[in-house]
Amino acid sequence: PQQQDTLEPPAQRQQRQQQPLVAPAAYGPRKVVPRSGQAAGGPAKREGIVHVNSTFNNTIMVLTDRDSKVQTWTSGGTVGYKNANKATPMAAELAAKELAKRAANLGFHAVVVKLKGMGKNKQFAVQSLAANGLTVTQLQDVTPIPYNGCRLPRRRRV
């Protein structure tokens, strides 16, 4: 490359250095493509899936579309609770209220709720989703249940 620079006339080299770098014309102008299920004018009425994972320490809710692409999520911790308070029914209700508000902004009006976990706050979360403007069309419990489970630890010899 250095040999080519020395062979190039100084005027041509100076002209090349002054030219701004421009993207090739083959790319063309950017296109604005609306999301699937959304009209170009604004958010359309869409159906989604709310996955509620209720553990003993927290309640995590994820809103996905029908293709299982995550749209938004909340939990007891993201709405301001810390430590053991994340496991309270109030935290689950506030997280569900926040999720319902975000879902309405994204254009979701009806949801299928999939419940998972052994926590006690699943019922409070579903009631709060329904009370805050989302239509719950279906409830599913998808908690994994072991058929035989893990091997138990050995018996303690006393």
Salt bridges, closest charged atoms under 4 A:
ASP5 OD1 - ARG16 NH2 3.98
GLU8 OE1 - ARG16 NH2 3.52
GLU47 OE1 - ARG66 NH2 2.62
GLU98 OE1 - LYS101 NZ 3.78
GLU98 OE2 - ARG102 NE 3.05
